[in-house]
Amino acid sequence: MDVQEILHTIGERLQSSATVKCVYGDPITTGDRTVIPIARVKFGFGAGGGKFTGSGGGGGVRADPAGMVEVTPAGSTFIAFRDYRQLGVAFGIGLLAGMLLSRRKR
């Protein structure tokens, strides 16, 4: 199997494993309102081989909730989900920086 075939196989497997349905499920309709889930999906993969060595490859996929689209007779609206992990990291860095600065002043 050559490198191009390996990459193609890895890509197909990753594509089938990370879908919006895997993160959320199917769209939900209630009355005249439909909610469509939106996910942010990231892929990464690689492969290699040599003349005197074997060939191989691997990859990974990550799917995170991004938001939803609400569809009503009045129109469509995208509602983003906030990622509180980023806020937590920023808070932690600020707290650590404050502690370090207060120790230097002493």
Beta strands, then each sheet from edge to edge (+ up, - down):
strand 1: 28-30
strand 2: 33-49
strand 3: 55-72
strand 4: 75-80
sheet 1: 1+ 2- 3+ 4-
end
